[in-house]
Amino acid sequence: MEAEGSGAVGNGEHSVESREIAMAALVLSSLKHQKLEPKTASTLQDLKTKFLAQHASTTTTTISNSNSINNIVQQPTKTLEKPLAEEEEEEASHNNFYNGIIRNNSRNNISESIIMEIESYVLPKIPPIAKVKEIIGRCSIPFEKQLTASDVKEDQTRLTINKCYVKACLEPLLNDDEVPDHNGITVPVYDPKGDMYKMSIKNWSKVCVLSGSGWKHFVLRHHLKELQHFVTLWIFRHANTSELCVAITYRQFPGNSIKMHLQLRLFFFFLVFFVTRTYKSTSTAISGQGVPARFTTVGIKQFLLL
């Protein structure tokens, strides 16, 4: 009887959590149509200026008269060089957010065709590698990221991976004796030609990494460059041996035509935090019900990434 009671409670908690995630989704999907009060719009502008100005020499933000989130316009920003330690901390702190890109019209003049190519690309469900297709068993959904400076540094020898992706897509493929802890799981990694490299999947405190000399050789052989290259990663089980494997392909864009904007991700975090707090304080109703107390910034981040 006691076990049944605890099971009922567990199911109830799961139901509440599912409902909260759904409600969070409704709130987030409606944000771009949300009209903001002048005071709220002003506060968002101050937040953006405060956190983007930390690594920018000039930042000018204009909010149109409609005061909607859709009409926040950022003017060209000139970024400053960051020390290596600061760059590493920034990457680790924000690797669980999307890898964003912006149009830096003042210096790079990104063409519309490049923007369209980046944004409209549909990731293949399985690795488009001829030598690998025949050995793919269970396969995860693909993950794409724009390479950062630390991903391609020779003394780093690791690729950072979104931890939520690993949790959602790698863990379901793992056997009980496979744990991606600090020791890592050794895996064969296949490049676009089907050639194999040995690497390890490891869990760090803030991010997951694909590390080892194999990654260094991968970068050097394919001449991968920060910002210019987008890598796509699949995790799968070998159809014949059940061995855990990884496949990686990549796309390249011209020179400095693409700029990472890590500060934009930082602003996005504070934007979500501010809007969440505003909704909670005003007890905004969705279908006659108030936003639940457990509707938090962490919950929104998990919803966005899973």
C-alpha positions as CSV (number, residue, x, y, z in Angstrom):
1,M,0.0,0.0,0.0
2,E,2.8,2.4,0.9
3,A,4.5,1.7,-2.5
4,E,1.3,2.4,-4.3
5,G,0.8,5.7,-2.5
6,S,4.3,6.9,-3.4
7,G,3.8,5.9,-7.0
8,A,0.6,8.0,-7.1
9,V,2.5,11.0,-5.8
10,G,5.2,10.5,-8.4
11,N,2.7,10.4,-11.2
12,G,1.1,13.5,-9.8
13,E,4.4,15.3,-9.8
14,H,5.1,14.2,-13.3
15,S,1.6,15.5,-14.4
16,V,2.2,18.9,-12.8
17,E,5.6,19.2,-14.4
18,S,4.3,18.3,-17.8
19,R,1.5,20.9,-17.4
20,E,4.0,23.5,-16.4
21,I,6.2,22.8,-19.3
22,A,3.2,23.1,-21.7
23,M,2.2,26.4,-20.1
24,A,5.8,27.7,-20.4
25,A,5.7,26.8,-24.0
26,L,2.5,28.8,-24.5
27,V,4.0,31.8,-22.8
28,L,7.2,31.6,-24.8
29,S,5.4,31.2,-28.1
30,S,3.3,34.3,-27.4
31,L,6.3,36.5,-26.4
32,K,7.0,37.8,-29.9
33,H,3.4,39.2,-30.0
34,Q,3.5,40.5,-26.5
35,K,3.1,44.3,-26.2
36,L,5.2,45.8,-23.4
37,E,4.5,48.6,-21.1
38,P,7.0,51.6,-21.6
39,K,8.5,50.8,-18.2
40,T,9.0,47.2,-19.1
41,A,10.5,48.0,-22.5
42,S,12.9,50.5,-20.8
43,T,14.0,47.9,-18.3
44,L,14.8,45.4,-21.0
45,Q,16.7,48.1,-22.9
46,D,18.8,48.8,-19.7
47,L,19.5,45.1,-19.2
48,K,20.6,44.7,-22.8
49,T,22.9,47.7,-22.6
50,K,24.3,46.6,-19.3
51,F,25.3,43.1,-20.2
52,L,26.3,43.7,-23.8
53,A,28.4,46.8,-22.9
54,Q,30.7,44.6,-20.8
55,H,32.5,43.4,-24.0
56,A,31.6,46.1,-26.4
57,S,33.0,49.6,-27.0
58,T,29.7,50.9,-28.5
59,T,26.2,49.5,-28.2
60,T,23.1,51.5,-29.3
61,T,19.7,50.0,-28.9
62,T,16.5,51.5,-30.3
63,I,13.0,50.4,-29.4
64,S,10.2,51.4,-31.7
65,N,7.0,53.1,-30.6
66,S,5.0,49.8,-30.5
67,N,7.3,48.6,-27.6
68,S,7.0,45.0,-28.7
69,I,9.8,42.5,-28.2
70,N,9.9,42.0,-32.0
71,N,10.9,45.7,-32.5
72,I,14.1,45.7,-30.4
73,V,16.8,46.7,-32.9
74,Q,20.5,46.4,-32.2
75,Q,22.9,48.7,-34.0
76,P,26.4,47.5,-35.1
77,T,28.6,46.5,-32.2
78,K,32.4,46.6,-32.0
79,T,33.7,43.8,-29.8
80,L,36.9,43.9,-27.8
81,E,39.5,41.2,-27.5
82,K,38.9,38.9,-24.4
83,P,41.6,37.1,-22.4
84,L,41.7,33.3,-22.9
85,A,40.5,32.6,-19.3
86,E,37.5,34.9,-19.8
87,E,36.7,33.3,-23.1
88,E,36.8,29.8,-21.7
89,E,34.6,30.8,-18.8
90,E,32.1,32.5,-21.1
91,E,31.9,29.4,-23.4
92,A,31.5,27.0,-20.5
93,S,28.8,29.2,-18.9
94,H,26.7,29.6,-22.0
95,N,27.4,26.4,-24.0
96,N,23.9,25.2,-23.0
97,F,22.3,28.1,-25.0
98,Y,21.9,28.1,-28.7
99,N,25.0,28.9,-30.8
100,G,23.8,32.2,-32.3
101,I,24.9,34.3,-35.2
102,I,24.2,38.0,-36.1
103,R,24.6,40.3,-39.0
104,N,27.5,42.6,-38.3
105,N,26.7,45.0,-41.1
106,S,29.4,47.5,-40.2
107,R,32.4,45.2,-40.8
108,N,31.3,42.0,-42.5
109,N,28.4,42.9,-44.8
110,I,26.9,39.4,-44.5
111,S,24.9,38.6,-47.7
112,E,21.3,37.6,-47.5
113,S,22.2,34.4,-49.4
114,I,24.6,33.3,-46.6
115,I,22.0,34.1,-43.9
116,M,19.4,32.1,-45.8
117,E,21.8,29.2,-46.3
118,I,22.6,29.0,-42.6
119,E,19.1,29.4,-41.3
120,S,17.3,27.2,-43.8
121,Y,19.6,24.2,-43.7
122,V,17.9,21.0,-42.6
123,L,20.1,18.6,-40.8
124,P,20.1,15.1,-42.2
125,K,18.5,12.5,-39.9
126,I,21.4,10.2,-40.3
127,P,25.0,10.9,-41.2
128,P,25.4,11.5,-45.0
129,I,28.6,9.4,-45.1
130,A,28.6,6.6,-47.6
131,K,31.0,4.4,-45.7
132,V,29.0,4.8,-42.5
133,K,25.4,4.3,-43.6
134,E,25.6,0.5,-43.7
135,I,26.7,0.3,-40.0
136,I,24.2,2.7,-38.4
137,G,21.9,1.1,-35.9
138,R,20.0,3.2,-33.4
139,C,20.9,6.8,-34.1
140,S,20.3,10.1,-32.3
141,I,19.0,13.3,-33.8
142,P,21.8,15.6,-35.1
143,F,23.4,18.4,-33.2
144,E,25.1,21.4,-34.9
145,K,27.3,24.1,-33.5
146,Q,29.5,26.9,-34.8
147,L,33.1,26.3,-33.8
148,T,34.6,28.6,-31.2
149,A,38.2,29.5,-30.6
150,S,38.7,26.9,-27.9
151,D,37.2,24.1,-30.1
152,V,40.1,24.5,-32.6
153,K,43.0,25.4,-30.3
154,E,45.8,22.9,-30.6
155,D,46.4,22.8,-26.8
156,Q,42.7,22.2,-26.0
157,T,42.1,19.1,-28.1
158,R,38.4,19.0,-27.4
159,L,35.0,19.9,-28.9
160,T,32.4,21.2,-26.4
161,I,29.0,19.7,-26.7
162,N,25.6,21.0,-25.5
163,K,25.0,19.1,-22.3
164,C,21.2,19.0,-22.8
165,Y,21.8,17.4,-26.2
166,V,24.0,14.7,-24.5
167,K,21.4,14.1,-21.8
168,A,18.5,13.9,-24.3
169,C,20.2,12.0,-27.1
170,L,23.3,10.2,-25.8
171,E,22.0,8.8,-22.5
172,P,19.1,6.8,-24.1
173,L,21.7,5.0,-26.2
174,L,24.0,4.1,-23.2
175,N,24.3,0.7,-21.6
176,D,24.3,0.4,-17.8
177,D,28.1,0.0,-17.7
178,E,28.7,3.1,-19.9
179,V,29.1,6.4,-18.0
180,P,30.4,9.6,-19.6
181,D,32.1,10.7,-16.4
182,H,35.6,12.4,-16.2
183,N,37.2,9.2,-17.4
184,G,35.0,9.3,-20.5
185,I,33.6,6.7,-22.9
186,T,36.1,5.9,-25.8
187,V,34.3,6.0,-29.1
188,P,35.3,5.7,-32.8
189,V,34.5,9.0,-34.6
190,Y,33.9,9.0,-38.4
191,D,34.7,12.0,-40.6
192,P,32.9,13.0,-43.8
193,K,35.1,10.5,-45.8
194,G,34.4,7.7,-43.4
195,D,37.9,7.7,-41.9
196,M,37.9,6.8,-38.2
197,Y,39.5,8.7,-35.2
198,K,39.5,7.6,-31.5
199,M,38.1,10.1,-29.0
200,S,36.4,10.1,-25.6
201,I,33.0,11.6,-24.6
202,K,33.4,13.2,-21.1
203,N,31.2,15.0,-18.7
204,W,32.6,18.2,-17.2
205,S,30.8,20.3,-14.6
206,K,29.3,22.7,-17.1
207,V,29.7,21.1,-20.5
208,C,30.3,17.8,-22.2
209,V,33.3,17.4,-24.4
210,L,34.5,15.1,-27.2
211,S,38.2,15.0,-26.5
212,G,41.6,13.4,-27.2
213,S,44.3,13.6,-29.8
214,G,41.8,12.3,-32.3
215,W,39.9,15.6,-32.3
216,K,43.2,17.5,-32.8
217,H,44.0,15.4,-35.8
218,F,40.4,15.8,-37.1
219,V,40.7,19.7,-36.9
220,L,44.1,19.7,-38.5
221,R,43.2,17.3,-41.3
222,H,40.0,19.2,-42.3
223,H,41.5,22.7,-41.6
224,L,38.6,23.6,-39.3
225,K,38.5,27.3,-38.3
226,E,36.6,29.1,-35.6
227,L,33.4,30.8,-36.7
228,Q,33.8,29.7,-40.3
229,H,32.9,26.1,-39.7
230,F,29.6,24.6,-38.4
231,V,30.0,20.9,-37.4
232,T,27.1,18.4,-37.2
233,L,27.4,15.5,-34.8
234,W,25.4,12.2,-34.6
235,I,25.7,9.5,-31.9
236,F,24.7,6.0,-33.0
237,R,25.1,2.3,-32.2
238,H,27.1,0.1,-34.7
239,A,24.5,-2.1,-36.4
240,N,26.8,-5.2,-36.1
241,T,28.8,-4.8,-32.9
242,S,26.5,-2.4,-30.9
243,E,29.6,-0.2,-30.3
244,L,28.8,3.4,-29.5
245,C,30.0,5.6,-32.4
246,V,30.0,9.2,-33.5
247,A,29.9,10.8,-36.9
248,I,30.8,14.4,-37.7
249,T,30.4,16.4,-40.9
250,Y,30.8,20.1,-41.3
251,R,29.9,23.2,-43.4
252,Q,32.1,26.2,-44.1
253,F,31.3,29.8,-44.8
254,P,33.6,32.6,-46.2
255,G,36.3,34.2,-44.0
256,N,34.9,36.7,-41.5
257,S,31.4,36.9,-43.0
258,I,30.0,35.3,-39.8
259,K,30.4,36.6,-36.3
260,M,29.6,34.8,-33.1
261,H,27.9,37.0,-30.5
262,L,28.2,35.3,-27.1
263,Q,26.9,38.5,-25.4
264,L,23.6,38.0,-27.3
265,R,23.1,34.7,-25.5
266,L,23.8,36.3,-22.2
267,F,21.2,39.0,-22.9
268,F,18.7,36.2,-24.0
269,F,19.1,34.6,-20.5
270,F,18.3,37.8,-18.7
271,L,15.5,38.6,-21.1
272,V,13.9,35.2,-20.2
273,F,14.6,35.7,-16.5
274,F,13.0,39.2,-16.6
275,V,9.9,38.1,-18.5
276,T,9.4,35.1,-16.3
277,R,9.6,37.2,-13.2
278,T,7.1,39.7,-14.7
279,Y,4.7,36.9,-15.5
280,K,5.0,35.4,-12.1
281,S,4.5,38.7,-10.3
282,T,1.4,39.6,-12.2
283,S,0.0,36.0,-12.1
284,T,-0.8,36.1,-15.8
285,A,-3.7,33.8,-16.6
286,I,-3.4,31.1,-19.3
287,S,-6.8,29.5,-20.1
288,G,-8.1,30.8,-16.7
289,Q,-5.1,29.5,-14.7
290,G,-2.2,31.4,-13.3
291,V,1.4,30.7,-14.1
292,P,2.5,28.1,-11.6
293,A,5.2,28.9,-9.0
294,R,7.6,26.3,-10.4
295,F,7.5,28.1,-13.8
296,T,11.2,29.2,-13.5
297,T,14.0,30.4,-15.7
298,V,15.7,27.0,-15.4
299,G,12.5,25.3,-16.6
300,I,12.3,27.6,-19.6
301,K,16.0,26.8,-20.4
302,Q,15.3,23.1,-20.2
303,F,12.2,23.5,-22.4
304,L,14.1,25.5,-25.0
305,L,17.0,23.0,-25.2
306,L,15.3,19.6,-25.0
